[in-house]
Amino acid sequence: MSFPAQYAGRCRKCREEIAEGDLIQSSDEHGGYIHEACEGATHPTRADEAREVCTDCFVLKPCGCDEF
């Protein structure tokens, strides 16, 4: 179940900022809160850390968001 964040923080899955009002959800797997959009995304590995994360869907680029 998703809900708007009451406080700013950091997503435990993509490690990007969570702003007040962003849709988030609790994640037992990651031990905290994650963006709603990160639910289906995979966590980056060490080899992926140099790749850029899309700020729209929070998936490692290329993600397809630029095609729209």
N, CA, C and O atoms as a Tripos MOL2 file, in Angstrom:
@<TRIPOS>MOLECULE
protein
  272   271    68     0     0
PROTEIN
NO_CHARGES

@<TRIPOS>ATOM
      1 N           0.8390   -1.1710    0.0000 N.3       1 MET1
      2 CA          0.0000    0.0000    0.0000 C.3       1 MET1
      3 C           0.8930    1.2460    0.0000 C.2       1 MET1
      4 O           1.7710    1.3870    0.8520 O.2       1 MET1
      5 N           0.6690    2.1250   -0.9360 N.am      2 SER2
      6 CA          1.4540    3.3500   -1.0640 C.3       2 SER2
      7 C           0.7800    4.5000   -0.3310 C.2       2 SER2
      8 O          -0.4360    4.5130   -0.1370 O.2       2 SER2
      9 N           1.5970    5.4580    0.0700 N.am      3 PHE3
     10 CA          1.0930    6.6500    0.7400 C.3       3 PHE3
     11 C           2.1060    7.7750    0.5360 C.2       3 PHE3
     12 O           3.2770    7.5050    0.2700 O.2       3 PHE3
     13 N           1.6690    9.0480    0.6590 N.am      4 PRO4
     14 CA          2.5990   10.1710    0.4800 C.3       4 PRO4
     15 C           3.5690   10.2630    1.6640 C.2       4 PRO4
     16 O           3.1700   10.1220    2.8210 O.2       4 PRO4
     17 N           4.8210   10.4950    1.3600 N.am      5 ALA5
     18 CA          5.8360   10.6480    2.4100 C.3       5 ALA5
     19 C           5.5550   11.9110    3.2230 C.2       5 ALA5
     20 O           5.2820   12.9700    2.6570 O.2       5 ALA5
     21 N           5.6200   11.7980    4.5320 N.am      6 GLN6
     22 CA          5.4200   12.9590    5.4040 C.3       6 GLN6
     23 C           6.7320   13.7170    5.6100 C.2       6 GLN6
     24 O           6.7310   14.9000    5.9520 O.2       6 GLN6
     25 N           7.8530   13.0170    5.3950 N.am      7 TYR7
     26 CA          9.1690   13.6130    5.6210 C.3       7 TYR7
     27 C          10.0990   13.2630    4.4650 C.2       7 TYR7
     28 O           9.9020   12.2570    3.7840 O.2       7 TYR7
     29 N          11.0970   14.0850    4.2500 N.am      8 ALA8
     30 CA         12.1290   13.7760    3.2570 C.3       8 ALA8
     31 C          13.0010   12.6500    3.7970 C.2       8 ALA8
     32 O          13.1340   12.4820    5.0090 O.2       8 ALA8
     33 N          13.5890   11.8860    2.8940 N.am      9 GLY9
     34 CA         14.4580   10.7840    3.2910 C.3       9 GLY9
     35 C          15.1790   10.2190    2.0880 C.2       9 GLY9
     36 O          15.3610   10.9100    1.0860 O.2       9 GLY9
     37 N          15.5910    8.9670    2.1790 N.am     10 ARG10
     38 CA         16.2910    8.3060    1.0860 C.3      10 ARG10
     39 C          15.6650    6.9370    0.8600 C.2      10 ARG10
     40 O          15.4160    6.1900    1.8070 O.2      10 ARG10
     41 N          15.4140    6.6190   -0.3990 N.am     11 CYS11
     42 CA         14.8410    5.3320   -0.7900 C.3      11 CYS11
     43 C          15.8430    4.2280   -0.4700 C.2      11 CYS11
     44 O          17.0150    4.3310   -0.8300 O.2      11 CYS11
     45 N          15.3930    3.1810    0.1970 N.am     12 ARG12
     46 CA         16.2810    2.0810    0.5760 C.3      12 ARG12
     47 C          16.5700    1.1430   -0.5890 C.2      12 ARG12
     48 O          17.3970    0.2400   -0.4620 O.2      12 ARG12
     49 N          15.9050    1.3410   -1.7170 N.am     13 LYS13
     50 CA         16.1520    0.4850   -2.8840 C.3      13 LYS13
     51 C          17.0290    1.1750   -3.9180 C.2      13 LYS13
     52 O          18.0600    0.6280   -4.3070 O.2      13 LYS13
     53 N          16.6410    2.3710   -4.3750 N.am     14 CYS14
     54 CA         17.4110    3.0620   -5.4220 C.3      14 CYS14
     55 C          18.4090    4.0600   -4.8490 C.2      14 CYS14
     56 O          19.2740    4.5560   -5.5710 O.2      14 CYS14
     57 N          18.2950    4.3550   -3.5620 N.am     15 ARG15
     58 CA         19.1830    5.2740   -2.8440 C.3      15 ARG15
     59 C          19.0220    6.7320   -3.2750 C.2      15 ARG15
     60 O          19.8390    7.5770   -2.9070 O.2      15 ARG15
     61 N          17.9930    7.0320   -4.0400 N.am     16 GLU16
     62 CA         17.6950    8.4190   -4.4270 C.3      16 GLU16
     63 C          16.8600    9.0640   -3.3270 C.2      16 GLU16
     64 O          16.2950    8.3780   -2.4750 O.2      16 GLU16
     65 N          16.7920   10.4000   -3.3580 N.am     17 GLU17
     66 CA         16.0310   11.1340   -2.3560 C.3      17 GLU17
     67 C          14.5440   10.8400   -2.4360 C.2      17 GLU17
     68 O          13.9910   10.6460   -3.5190 O.2      17 GLU17
     69 N          13.9140   10.8100   -1.2890 N.am     18 ILE18
     70 CA         12.4590   10.7960   -1.1850 C.3      18 ILE18
     71 C          12.0830   12.1850   -0.6990 C.2      18 ILE18
     72 O          12.5340   12.6190    0.3610 O.2      18 ILE18
     73 N          11.2640   12.8770   -1.4640 N.am     19 ALA19
     74 CA         10.8130   14.2180   -1.0830 C.3      19 ALA19
     75 C           9.4730   14.1130   -0.3640 C.2      19 ALA19
     76 O           8.7130   13.1720   -0.5940 O.2      19 ALA19
     77 N           9.1880   15.0600    0.4890 N.am     20 GLU20
     78 CA          7.9010   15.1040    1.1590 C.3      20 GLU20
     79 C           6.8050   15.1100    0.0960 C.2      20 GLU20
     80 O           6.8360   15.9310   -0.8200 O.2      20 GLU20
     81 N           5.8440   14.2070    0.2110 N.am     21 GLY21
     82 CA          4.7460   14.1150   -0.7470 C.3      21 GLY21
     83 C           4.9370   13.0360   -1.8010 C.2      21 GLY21
     84 O           3.9660   12.6580   -2.4570 O.2      21 GLY21
     85 N           6.1720   12.5140   -1.9930 N.am     22 ASP22
     86 CA          6.3980   11.4140   -2.9370 C.3      22 ASP22
     87 C           5.6210   10.1870   -2.4710 C.2      22 ASP22
     88 O           5.4800    9.9500   -1.2710 O.2      22 ASP22
     89 N           5.1190    9.4100   -3.4270 N.am     23 LEU23
     90 CA          4.4350    8.1670   -3.0640 C.3      23 LEU23
     91 C           5.4720    7.1200   -2.6940 C.2      23 LEU23
     92 O           6.3770    6.8280   -3.4760 O.2      23 LEU23
     93 N           5.3380    6.5540   -1.4940 N.am     24 ILE24
     94 CA          6.2890    5.5690   -0.9850 C.3      24 ILE24
     95 C           5.5270    4.3840   -0.4050 C.2      24 ILE24
     96 O           4.3050    4.4230   -0.2660 O.2      24 ILE24
     97 N           6.2600    3.3430   -0.0720 N.am     25 GLN25
     98 CA          5.6770    2.2030    0.6270 C.3      25 GLN25
     99 C           6.7370    1.5700    1.5070 C.2      25 GLN25
    100 O           7.9340    1.7050    1.2550 O.2      25 GLN25
    101 N           6.2890    0.8840    2.5300 N.am     26 SER26
    102 CA          7.1790    0.1990    3.4500 C.3      26 SER26
    103 C           7.7000   -1.0680    2.7690 C.2      26 SER26
    104 O           6.9560   -1.7490    2.0630 O.2      26 SER26
    105 N           8.9750   -1.3800    2.9840 N.am     27 SER27
    106 CA          9.5730   -2.5670    2.3780 C.3      27 SER27
    107 C          10.3230   -3.3630    3.4400 C.2      27 SER27
    108 O          11.3670   -2.9250    3.9240 O.2      27 SER27
    109 N           9.7960   -4.5250    3.8020 N.am     28 ASP28
    110 CA         10.4780   -5.4060    4.7450 C.3      28 ASP28
    111 C          11.7800   -5.9110    4.1460 C.2      28 ASP28
    112 O          12.7740   -6.0710    4.8540 O.2      28 ASP28
    113 N          11.7750   -6.1620    2.8360 N.am     29 GLU29
    114 CA         12.9560   -6.6780    2.1420 C.3      29 GLU29
    115 C          14.1390   -5.7140    2.2430 C.2      29 GLU29
    116 O          15.2820   -6.1490    2.3880 O.2      29 GLU29
    117 N          13.8710   -4.4090    2.1670 N.am     30 HIS30
    118 CA         14.9340   -3.4100    2.1660 C.3      30 HIS30
    119 C          15.0650   -2.6960    3.5120 C.2      30 HIS30
    120 O          15.9470   -1.8530    3.6800 O.2      30 HIS30
    121 N          14.2110   -3.0190    4.4560 N.am     31 GLY31
    122 CA         14.3270   -2.4630    5.7950 C.3      31 GLY31
    123 C          14.0360   -0.9870    5.8990 C.2      31 GLY31
    124 O          14.7770   -0.2660    6.5680 O.2      31 GLY31
    125 N          13.0010   -0.5200    5.2720 N.am     32 GLY32
    126 CA         12.6340    0.8940    5.3540 C.3      32 GLY32
    127 C          11.5970    1.2360    4.3060 C.2      32 GLY32
    128 O          10.7540    0.4110    3.9540 O.2      32 GLY32
    129 N          11.6680    2.4600    3.8120 N.am     33 TYR33
    130 CA         10.7060    2.9370    2.8330 C.3      33 TYR33
    131 C          11.3540    3.0560    1.4600 C.2      33 TYR33
    132 O          12.5240    3.4150    1.3340 O.2      33 TYR33
    133 N          10.5610    2.7440    0.4290 N.am     34 ILE34
    134 CA         11.0260    2.8440   -0.9520 C.3      34 ILE34
    135 C           9.9950    3.6180   -1.7630 C.2      34 ILE34
    136 O           8.8220    3.6840   -1.3970 O.2      34 ILE34
    137 N          10.4510    4.2080   -2.8790 N.am     35 HIS35
    138 CA          9.5180    4.8570   -3.8020 C.3      35 HIS35
    139 C           8.5130    3.8230   -4.3030 C.2      35 HIS35
    140 O           8.8530    2.6530   -4.4760 O.2      35 HIS35
    141 N           7.3040    4.2500   -4.5300 N.am     36 GLU36
    142 CA          6.2920    3.3610   -5.1030 C.3      36 GLU36
    143 C           6.7890    2.8030   -6.4450 C.2      36 GLU36
    144 O           6.5640    1.6330   -6.7530 O.2      36 GLU36
    145 N           7.4680    3.6480   -7.2430 N.am     37 ALA37
    146 CA          7.9610    3.2320   -8.5600 C.3      37 ALA37
    147 C           9.1040    2.2210   -8.4650 C.2      37 ALA37
    148 O           9.3930    1.5320   -9.4440 O.2      37 ALA37
    149 N           9.7460    2.1200   -7.3260 N.am     38 CYS38
    150 CA         10.8810    1.1940   -7.1690 C.3      38 CYS38
    151 C          10.4260   -0.2290   -6.8620 C.2      38 CYS38
    152 O          11.2510   -1.1430   -6.8610 O.2      38 CYS38
    153 N           9.1630   -0.4370   -6.6080 N.am     39 GLU39
    154 CA          8.6650   -1.7640   -6.2330 C.3      39 GLU39
    155 C           9.0970   -2.8380   -7.2150 C.2      39 GLU39
    156 O           9.5240   -3.9140   -6.7960 O.2      39 GLU39
    157 N           8.9960   -2.5720   -8.5220 N.am     40 GLY40
    158 CA          9.3600   -3.5750   -9.5210 C.3      40 GLY40
    159 C          10.7760   -3.4600  -10.0240 C.2      40 GLY40
    160 O          11.2260   -4.3080  -10.7940 O.2      40 GLY40
    161 N          11.4910   -2.4310   -9.6080 N.am     41 ALA41
    162 CA         12.8590   -2.2210  -10.0910 C.3      41 ALA41
    163 C          13.8370   -3.1290   -9.3630 C.2      41 ALA41
    164 O          13.5980   -3.5200   -8.2200 O.2      41 ALA41
    165 N          14.9270   -3.4600  -10.0200 N.am     42 THR42
    166 CA         15.9500   -4.2740   -9.3910 C.3      42 THR42
    167 C          16.9930   -3.3800   -8.7540 C.2      42 THR42
    168 O          17.2740   -2.2910   -9.2540 O.2      42 THR42
    169 N          17.5570   -3.8270   -7.6730 N.am     43 HIS43
    170 CA         18.5860   -3.0630   -6.9720 C.3      43 HIS43
    171 C          19.8880   -3.1470   -7.7530 C.2      43 HIS43
    172 O          20.2740   -4.2390   -8.1690 O.2      43 HIS43
    173 N          20.5790   -2.0250   -7.9650 N.am     44 PRO44
    174 CA         21.8160   -2.0660   -8.7490 C.3      44 PRO44
    175 C          22.9180   -2.8730   -8.0590 C.2      44 PRO44
    176 O          23.0430   -2.8600   -6.8340 O.2      44 PRO44
    177 N          23.7000   -3.5630   -8.8570 N.am     45 THR45
    178 CA         24.8610   -4.2900   -8.3460 C.3      45 THR45
    179 C          26.0650   -3.3700   -8.4000 C.2      45 THR45
    180 O          25.9600   -2.2630   -8.9280 O.2      45 THR45
    181 N          27.2100   -3.7940   -7.8690 N.am     46 ARG46
    182 CA         28.4200   -2.9710   -7.9070 C.3      46 ARG46
    183 C          28.7900   -2.6030   -9.3430 C.2      46 ARG46
    184 O          29.2430   -1.4850   -9.5880 O.2      46 ARG46
    185 N          28.6080   -3.5130  -10.2930 N.am     47 ALA47
    186 CA         28.9340   -3.2290  -11.6910 C.3      47 ALA47
    187 C          28.0060   -2.1620  -12.2680 C.2      47 ALA47
    188 O          28.3890   -1.4350  -13.1840 O.2      47 ALA47
    189 N          26.7910   -2.0680  -11.7340 N.am     48 ASP48
    190 CA         25.8200   -1.0980  -12.2280 C.3      48 ASP48
    191 C          25.9450    0.2680  -11.5710 C.2      48 ASP48
    192 O          25.3220    1.2220  -12.0380 O.2      48 ASP48
    193 N          26.7270    0.3970  -10.5060 N.am     49 GLU49
    194 CA         26.7630    1.6440   -9.7560 C.3      49 GLU49
    195 C          27.1840    2.8400  -10.5940 C.2      49 GLU49
    196 O          26.7910    3.9680  -10.2970 O.2      49 GLU49
    197 N          27.9720    2.6160  -11.6300 N.am     50 ALA50
    198 CA         28.4120    3.7180  -12.4840 C.3      50 ALA50
    199 C          27.3280    4.1430  -13.4730 C.2      50 ALA50
    200 O          27.4200    5.2220  -14.0600 O.2      50 ALA50
    201 N          26.3020    3.3090  -13.6670 N.am     51 ARG51
    202 CA         25.2310    3.6500  -14.5850 C.3      51 ARG51
    203 C          24.2770    4.6380  -13.9310 C.2      51 ARG51
    204 O          24.0770    4.6300  -12.7160 O.2      51 ARG51
    205 N          23.7010    5.4810  -14.7620 N.am     52 GLU52
    206 CA         22.7880    6.5220  -14.2920 C.3      52 GLU52
    207 C          21.4100    5.9320  -14.0010 C.2      52 GLU52
    208 O          20.9340    5.0660  -14.7340 O.2      52 GLU52
    209 N          20.7730    6.4030  -12.9320 N.am     53 VAL53
    210 CA         19.4170    5.9950  -12.5830 C.3      53 VAL53
    211 C          18.4490    7.0290  -13.1300 C.2      53 VAL53
    212 O          18.6390    8.2290  -12.9300 O.2      53 VAL53
    213 N          17.4100    6.5680  -13.8200 N.am     54 CYS54
    214 CA         16.3800    7.4550  -14.3680 C.3      54 CYS54
    215 C          15.6270    8.1290  -13.2230 C.2      54 CYS54
    216 O          15.2160    7.4620  -12.2730 O.2      54 CYS54
    217 N          15.4460    9.4390  -13.3060 N.am     55 THR55
    218 CA         14.7390   10.1650  -12.2520 C.3      55 THR55
    219 C          13.2180   10.0700  -12.3950 C.2      55 THR55
    220 O          12.4800   10.5180  -11.5180 O.2      55 THR55
    221 N          12.7520    9.4850  -13.5060 N.am     56 ASP56
    222 CA         11.3020    9.3070  -13.6940 C.3      56 ASP56
    223 C          10.8150    7.9560  -13.1750 C.2      56 ASP56
    224 O           9.8090    7.8810  -12.4690 O.2      56 ASP56
    225 N          11.5450    6.8710  -13.5340 N.am     57 CYS57
    226 CA         11.0740    5.5270  -13.1660 C.3      57 CYS57
    227 C          12.0090    4.8220  -12.1820 C.2      57 CYS57
    228 O          11.6860    3.7380  -11.6980 O.2      57 CYS57
    229 N          13.1660    5.4250  -11.8790 N.am     58 PHE58
    230 CA         14.1320    4.9040  -10.9160 C.3      58 PHE58
    231 C          14.7310    3.5600  -11.3180 C.2      58 PHE58
    232 O          15.1060    2.7610  -10.4600 O.2      58 PHE58
    233 N          14.8180    3.3140  -12.6180 N.am     59 VAL59
    234 CA         15.4550    2.1270  -13.1720 C.3      59 VAL59
    235 C          16.7580    2.5710  -13.8180 C.2      59 VAL59
    236 O          16.8650    3.6990  -14.2990 O.2      59 VAL59
    237 N          17.7490    1.6830  -13.8300 N.am     60 LEU60
    238 CA         19.0140    2.0240  -14.4660 C.3      60 LEU60
    239 C          18.7950    2.3030  -15.9460 C.2      60 LEU60
    240 O          18.0770    1.5690  -16.6240 O.2      60 LEU60
    241 N          19.4210    3.3760  -16.4470 N.am     61 LYS61
    242 CA         19.3140    3.7110  -17.8710 C.3      61 LYS61
    243 C          20.1520    2.7450  -18.6930 C.2      61 LYS61
    244 O          21.1930    2.2970  -18.2130 O.2      61 LYS61
    245 N          19.7510    2.4100  -19.8960 N.am     62 PRO62
    246 CA         18.5770    2.9140  -20.6240 C.3      62 PRO62
    247 C          17.3030    2.2130  -20.1590 C.2      62 PRO62
    248 O          17.2600    0.9860  -20.0610 O.2      62 PRO62
    249 N          16.2790    2.9930  -19.8760 N.am     63 CYS63
    250 CA         15.0340    2.4500  -19.3400 C.3      63 CYS63
    251 C          13.8610    2.5750  -20.3130 C.2      63 CYS63
    252 O          12.8640    1.8670  -20.1700 O.2      63 CYS63
    253 N          13.9670    3.4510  -21.2810 N.am     64 GLY64
    254 CA         12.8910    3.6430  -22.2340 C.3      64 GLY64
    255 C          12.0990    4.9270  -22.0260 C.2      64 GLY64
    256 O          11.3030    5.3040  -22.8860 O.2      64 GLY64
    257 N          12.3020    5.5990  -20.9080 N.am     65 CYS65
    258 CA         11.5490    6.8380  -20.6260 C.3      65 CYS65
    259 C          11.8610    7.9340  -21.6590 C.2      65 CYS65
    260 O          10.9960    8.7490  -21.9810 O.2      65 CYS65
    261 N          13.0810    7.9490  -22.1670 N.am     66 ASP66
    262 CA         13.4690    8.9810  -23.1290 C.3      66 ASP66
    263 C          12.7890    8.8010  -24.4790 C.2      66 ASP66
    264 O          12.8140    9.7100  -25.3080 O.2      66 ASP66
    265 N          12.1830    7.6460  -24.7120 N.am     67 GLU67
    266 CA         11.5370    7.3680  -25.9980 C.3      67 GLU67
    267 C          10.1800    8.0280  -26.1150 C.2      67 GLU67
    268 O           9.6340    8.1190  -27.2140 O.2      67 GLU67
    269 N           9.6180    8.4950  -24.9980 N.am     68 PHE68
    270 CA          8.2730    9.0690  -25.0130 C.3      68 PHE68
    271 C           8.3250   10.5390  -25.2010 C.2      68 PHE68
    272 O           7.2830   11.1940  -25.2390 O.2      68 PHE68
@<TRIPOS>BOND
     1     1     2 1
     2     2     3 1
     3     3     4 2
     4     3     5 am
     5     5     6 1
     6     6     7 1
     7     7     8 2
     8     7     9 am
     9     9    10 1
    10    10    11 1
    11    11    12 2
    12    11    13 am
    13    13    14 1
    14    14    15 1
    15    15    16 2
    16    15    17 am
    17    17    18 1
    18    18    19 1
    19    19    20 2
    20    19    21 am
    21    21    22 1
    22    22    23 1
    23    23    24 2
    24    23    25 am
    25    25    26 1
    26    26    27 1
    27    27    28 2
    28    27    29 am
    29    29    30 1
    30    30    31 1
    31    31    32 2
    32    31    33 am
    33    33    34 1
    34    34    35 1
    35    35    36 2
    36    35    37 am
    37    37    38 1
    38    38    39 1
    39    39    40 2
    40    39    41 am
    41    41    42 1
    42    42    43 1
    43    43    44 2
    44    43    45 am
    45    45    46 1
    46    46    47 1
    47    47    48 2
    48    47    49 am
    49    49    50 1
    50    50    51 1
    51    51    52 2
    52    51    53 am
    53    53    54 1
    54    54    55 1
    55    55    56 2
    56    55    57 am
    57    57    58 1
    58    58    59 1
    59    59    60 2
    60    59    61 am
    61    61    62 1
    62    62    63 1
    63    63    64 2
    64    63    65 am
    65    65    66 1
    66    66    67 1
    67    67    68 2
    68    67    69 am
    69    69    70 1
    70    70    71 1
    71    71    72 2
    72    71    73 am
    73    73    74 1
    74    74    75 1
    75    75    76 2
    76    75    77 am
    77    77    78 1
    78    78    79 1
    79    79    80 2
    80    79    81 am
    81    81    82 1
    82    82    83 1
    83    83    84 2
    84    83    85 am
    85    85    86 1
    86    86    87 1
    87    87    88 2
    88    87    89 am
    89    89    90 1
    90    90    91 1
    91    91    92 2
    92    91    93 am
    93    93    94 1
    94    94    95 1
    95    95    96 2
    96    95    97 am
    97    97    98 1
    98    98    99 1
    99    99   100 2
   100    99   101 am
   101   101   102 1
   102   102   103 1
   103   103   104 2
   104   103   105 am
   105   105   106 1
   106   106   107 1
   107   107   108 2
   108   107   109 am
   109   109   110 1
   110   110   111 1
   111   111   112 2
   112   111   113 am
   113   113   114 1
   114   114   115 1
   115   115   116 2
   116   115   117 am
   117   117   118 1
   118   118   119 1
   119   119   120 2
   120   119   121 am
   121   121   122 1
   122   122   123 1
   123   123   124 2
   124   123   125 am
   125   125   126 1
   126   126   127 1
   127   127   128 2
   128   127   129 am
   129   129   130 1
   130   130   131 1
   131   131   132 2
   132   131   133 am
   133   133   134 1
   134   134   135 1
   135   135   136 2
   136   135   137 am
   137   137   138 1
   138   138   139 1
   139   139   140 2
   140   139   141 am
   141   141   142 1
   142   142   143 1
   143   143   144 2
   144   143   145 am
   145   145   146 1
   146   146   147 1
   147   147   148 2
   148   147   149 am
   149   149   150 1
   150   150   151 1
   151   151   152 2
   152   151   153 am
   153   153   154 1
   154   154   155 1
   155   155   156 2
   156   155   157 am
   157   157   158 1
   158   158   159 1
   159   159   160 2
   160   159   161 am
   161   161   162 1
   162   162   163 1
   163   163   164 2
   164   163   165 am
   165   165   166 1
   166   166   167 1
   167   167   168 2
   168   167   169 am
   169   169   170 1
   170   170   171 1
   171   171   172 2
   172   171   173 am
   173   173   174 1
   174   174   175 1
   175   175   176 2
   176   175   177 am
   177   177   178 1
   178   178   179 1
   179   179   180 2
   180   179   181 am
   181   181   182 1
   182   182   183 1
   183   183   184 2
   184   183   185 am
   185   185   186 1
   186   186   187 1
   187   187   188 2
   188   187   189 am
   189   189   190 1
   190   190   191 1
   191   191   192 2
   192   191   193 am
   193   193   194 1
   194   194   195 1
   195   195   196 2
   196   195   197 am
   197   197   198 1
   198   198   199 1
   199   199   200 2
   200   199   201 am
   201   201   202 1
   202   202   203 1
   203   203   204 2
   204   203   205 am
   205   205   206 1
   206   206   207 1
   207   207   208 2
   208   207   209 am
   209   209   210 1
   210   210   211 1
   211   211   212 2
   212   211   213 am
   213   213   214 1
   214   214   215 1
   215   215   216 2
   216   215   217 am
   217   217   218 1
   218   218   219 1
   219   219   220 2
   220   219   221 am
   221   221   222 1
   222   222   223 1
   223   223   224 2
   224   223   225 am
   225   225   226 1
   226   226   227 1
   227   227   228 2
   228   227   229 am
   229   229   230 1
   230   230   231 1
   231   231   232 2
   232   231   233 am
   233   233   234 1
   234   234   235 1
   235   235   236 2
   236   235   237 am
   237   237   238 1
   238   238   239 1
   239   239   240 2
   240   239   241 am
   241   241   242 1
   242   242   243 1
   243   243   244 2
   244   243   245 am
   245   245   246 1
   246   246   247 1
   247   247   248 2
   248   247   249 am
   249   249   250 1
   250   250   251 1
   251   251   252 2
   252   251   253 am
   253   253   254 1
   254   254   255 1
   255   255   256 2
   256   255   257 am
   257   257   258 1
   258   258   259 1
   259   259   260 2
   260   259   261 am
   261   261   262 1
   262   262   263 1
   263   263   264 2
   264   263   265 am
   265   265   266 1
   266   266   267 1
   267   267   268 2
   268   267   269 am
   269   269   270 1
   270   270   271 1
   271   271   272 2
@<TRIPOS>SUBSTRUCTURE
     1 MET1         2 RESIDUE 1 A MET
     2 SER2         6 RESIDUE 1 A SER
     3 PHE3        10 RESIDUE 1 A PHE
     4 PRO4        14 RESIDUE 1 A PRO
     5 ALA5        18 RESIDUE 1 A ALA
     6 GLN6        22 RESIDUE 1 A GLN
     7 TYR7        26 RESIDUE 1 A TYR
     8 ALA8        30 RESIDUE 1 A ALA
     9 GLY9        34 RESIDUE 1 A GLY
    10 ARG10       38 RESIDUE 1 A ARG
    11 CYS11       42 RESIDUE 1 A CYS
    12 ARG12       46 RESIDUE 1 A ARG
    13 LYS13       50 RESIDUE 1 A LYS
    14 CYS14       54 RESIDUE 1 A CYS
    15 ARG15       58 RESIDUE 1 A ARG
    16 GLU16       62 RESIDUE 1 A GLU
    17 GLU17       66 RESIDUE 1 A GLU
    18 ILE18       70 RESIDUE 1 A ILE
    19 ALA19       74 RESIDUE 1 A ALA
    20 GLU20       78 RESIDUE 1 A GLU
    21 GLY21       82 RESIDUE 1 A GLY
    22 ASP22       86 RESIDUE 1 A ASP
    23 LEU23       90 RESIDUE 1 A LEU
    24 ILE24       94 RESIDUE 1 A ILE
    25 GLN25       98 RESIDUE 1 A GLN
    26 SER26      102 RESIDUE 1 A SER
    27 SER27      106 RESIDUE 1 A SER
    28 ASP28      110 RESIDUE 1 A ASP
    29 GLU29      114 RESIDUE 1 A GLU
    30 HIS30      118 RESIDUE 1 A HIS
    31 GLY31      122 RESIDUE 1 A GLY
    32 GLY32      126 RESIDUE 1 A GLY
    33 TYR33      130 RESIDUE 1 A TYR
    34 ILE34      134 RESIDUE 1 A ILE
    35 HIS35      138 RESIDUE 1 A HIS
    36 GLU36      142 RESIDUE 1 A GLU
    37 ALA37      146 RESIDUE 1 A ALA
    38 CYS38      150 RESIDUE 1 A CYS
    39 GLU39      154 RESIDUE 1 A GLU
    40 GLY40      158 RESIDUE 1 A GLY
    41 ALA41      162 RESIDUE 1 A ALA
    42 THR42      166 RESIDUE 1 A THR
    43 HIS43      170 RESIDUE 1 A HIS
    44 PRO44      174 RESIDUE 1 A PRO
    45 THR45      178 RESIDUE 1 A THR
    46 ARG46      182 RESIDUE 1 A ARG
    47 ALA47      186 RESIDUE 1 A ALA
    48 ASP48      190 RESIDUE 1 A ASP
    49 GLU49      194 RESIDUE 1 A GLU
    50 ALA50      198 RESIDUE 1 A ALA
    51 ARG51      202 RESIDUE 1 A ARG
    52 GLU52      206 RESIDUE 1 A GLU
    53 VAL53      210 RESIDUE 1 A VAL
    54 CYS54      214 RESIDUE 1 A CYS
    55 THR55      218 RESIDUE 1 A THR
    56 ASP56      222 RESIDUE 1 A ASP
    57 CYS57      226 RESIDUE 1 A CYS
    58 PHE58      230 RESIDUE 1 A PHE
    59 VAL59      234 RESIDUE 1 A VAL
    60 LEU60      238 RESIDUE 1 A LEU
    61 LYS61      242 RESIDUE 1 A LYS
    62 PRO62      246 RESIDUE 1 A PRO
    63 CYS63      250 RESIDUE 1 A CYS
    64 GLY64      254 RESIDUE 1 A GLY
    65 CYS65      258 RESIDUE 1 A CYS
    66 ASP66      262 RESIDUE 1 A ASP
    67 GLU67      266 RESIDUE 1 A GLU
    68 PHE68      270 RESIDUE 1 A PHE
